[in-house]
Amino acid sequence: MSAEAVHFNMHEAKTHLSRIIERVENGEEIIIDRAGTPVAKVILLVRRVNRTAIGSLAGQVDLSSDWDSPETNAAIADGFGVGG
């Protein structure tokens, strides 16, 4: 555990979750304690790629020409045990 980490007990963490998240977004590590024992660390999630925009996978995904054919859909439905 980092010496820079800030500790919150479980009740404080539940009460102040939005503040804890804000602190984490500003680079702090937060440790959550239960009965004085550290049980969880809250750290910033670093996303490798932002996939929120439409077309963000353009040129990276190659679909075969029959990806939406009745045969392909029937095979997928059969795999899930759904009558096609």
N, C-alpha and C positions, 0 to 999 in steps of 0.2 A: 504494500500500500504506500501511496505517496505521502510524504511528510506535509505536502501542501493541501491534502484533502481535508474537506470540512465535514464534520459529522453531524447528522441529525438523527434523533430517535424516531421510531416508527410513527408516533403520533404527530410529531413536527413535520415529518415527510408527507403524511396524508394531508395535513392542514395547509402546508405551504408548497405543494407540488409545483404550481406555476412559477413560484419564485426560484425553486430549486432548478427547474428546467432553464430558466433565464440565466442563472449563474453558470450552469453547465455550458450554455451557448456562448458564454463569455470566457470559457476556457478553464473553469474550475472542475475539479473532481469532487463528487459528493459521495460520502459513505453513509449508508443507512444502517443504524444499529437497532437490534432488538434486545432489550434487557441488558444494554451495555456491551453487547457483542456484535461486531460488524458482520452483516449478512449480505449486503449488496453494495455495488459501486455503480454510480450513475456517471457515465462519461458521454462525451459528444459522439454522435454517430456520424462518421464521415462517409458520405455517399460517394461511390466511385463514379457514377454516371447519373446525370439527371435525365430520367426517362418520362418526364411529364408532358413533353410536347408531342403533338401528333406528327408522325413521320420521323421520330427520333431514331428508328431502326432502318430507315430507308437505305437501301444498298447493302445491308448487313444480313438480311434474311432472304433466303432463296426458297420459294415455294414451288413444288412441282406443279405441272399444268393440271393435274387431276386432284389437287388438294381439297376441292369442294365438290367432288363428283358424288353421285348417288351411291356408288360402290364404296367409296372411302367413308362416307357418312354411315352407311350400313355396317361397315366393319367396326367403326368406332362405337356405334350404338350396341352392337353385339358384344364388344369388349366390356361394356358397362352393364350388360344383361338387360338391355332395353330392346324390345322388339322393333325392328325397323321396317 
